[in-house]
């Protein structure tokens, strides 16, 4: 499924990801969620499923973002800066 592309703060376009999406952007998302401890390595499959959505929602809640399970501009930005905190 093709995801919509949205510009981030750095000017790099990252797709809006949601349940049902798959591909390289989901692979990157899951790798970040694993690194931050929100997703188990055994759940890594480059497919945005219920486990990925739950991990995204937990990350969004921790970052005080709107908890909707959709990875848009603000969630991508937070994922990119979470390791700096």
Secondary structure, DSSP 8 states (H G I E B T S, - for coil): ----EEE-TTS-EEE-B-TT-BSHHHHHHHHHHHHTTSS-GGG-SSB--HHHHHHHHHHHHHTT---SS-B-HHHHHHHHHGGG-
